[in-house]
Amino acid sequence: MLITTANDLPGYEVTETLGEVFGLTVRSRNIGSQLGAGLKSILGGELKGMTKALVDSRQQVIERMVEEAQSKGADAIVAMRFDTSEMGTNWTEICAYGTAVRARKA
């Protein structure tokens, strides 16, 4: 599956637009990670536990978006974006979305 944040695929011709596709997850914060992050934020430095959680979440939503695109018969996703939002005090929504297309080599 080709995935790009661009609106086109250089070297390819989009032959059909199949619609918007999403991958979504809602995560709660781990109390242990929150305590460690709180201490680290006072001392400074990367919040490695939080970074890993975000990387894992982004990978999961990409996989879900690709599954939806494949179910529509797509072989590429253009204009892919990530979006995050807070849901209450302990939940975060992570979403990957884009436009599923069929494309062929130009």
C-alpha positions as a printed Julia matrix, in Angstrom:
106×3 Matrix{Float64}:
   0.0    0.0     0.0
   1.43   3.34   -1.05
   0.75   6.06    1.52
   1.61   9.72    1.05
   0.81  13.02    2.71
   0.92  14.61   -0.76
  -2.19  15.05   -2.88
  -0.72  13.05   -5.76
   1.68  10.18   -6.39
   4.59  11.18   -8.61
   5.11   8.52  -11.25
   1.55   7.22  -10.82
  -1.8    8.12  -12.26
  -4.8    8.03   -9.93
  -7.43   6.07  -11.84
 -10.19   6.0    -9.24
 -11.0    7.78   -5.98
 -12.66   5.43   -3.5
 -13.3    7.82   -0.63
 -12.02   8.81    2.76
 -10.6    6.15    5.07
  -9.86   6.26    8.79
  -7.91   4.44   11.44
  -8.85   5.35   14.98
  -7.88   4.46   18.54
  -8.66   5.93   21.93
  -6.0    5.44   24.57
  -6.05   5.97   28.3
  -2.97   7.12   30.1
  -1.13   4.61   32.24
  -0.79   5.91   35.82
   2.82   4.67   36.04
   3.74   6.43   32.81
   2.0    9.58   33.99
   3.95   9.63   37.25
   7.23   9.05   35.42
   6.35  11.7    32.85
   5.46  14.18   35.58
   8.83  13.69   37.26
  10.7   13.81   33.94
   8.91  17.02   32.94
  10.26  18.67   36.1
  13.8   17.44   35.43
  13.67  17.86   31.66
  14.33  15.43   28.83
  12.41  13.12   26.57
   9.38  11.3    27.95
  10.36   7.95   26.46
   7.33   6.03   27.72
   4.98   8.61   26.26
   6.96   8.72   22.99
   6.72   4.93   22.65
   2.98   5.02   23.36
   2.48   7.64   20.64
   4.6    5.73   18.1
   2.68   2.52   18.85
  -0.66   4.32   18.56
   0.25   5.92   15.24
   1.33   2.56   13.84
  -1.94   0.99   14.97
  -4.11   3.69   13.37
  -2.14   3.47   10.1
  -2.73  -0.31   10.04
  -6.46   0.23   10.62
  -6.63   2.89    7.9
  -4.84   0.56    5.45
  -7.26  -2.28    6.28
 -10.21  -0.02    5.49
  -8.58   1.14    2.24
  -7.89  -2.47    1.2
 -11.5   -3.41    1.93
 -12.52  -0.74   -0.61
 -10.1   -2.13   -3.19
  -7.52   0.65   -2.89
  -3.82   0.27   -3.56
  -2.82   3.73   -2.31
  -3.81   6.44    0.16
  -3.19  10.09   -0.64
  -3.44  13.21    1.55
  -2.83  11.13    4.71
  -2.91  13.06    7.98
  -2.81  12.4    11.7
  -5.14  14.05   14.17
  -5.18  13.83   17.95
  -7.57  15.19   20.52
  -8.05  14.94   24.25
 -11.21  13.24   25.45
 -11.65  14.12   29.09
  -8.65  14.2    31.37
  -7.27  10.7    30.76
  -8.14   9.71   27.19
  -6.53  10.64   23.91
  -7.97   9.94   20.47
  -5.47   9.3    17.67
  -6.72   9.2    14.1
  -5.05   8.61   10.73
  -7.09   9.53    7.69
  -6.7   10.03    3.98
  -8.25   9.34    0.6
  -8.24   5.78   -0.71
  -7.43   5.55   -4.43
  -6.52   3.13   -7.15
  -3.37   4.1    -8.98
  -1.2    2.75  -11.77
   2.34   3.49  -12.91
   2.36   6.39  -15.33
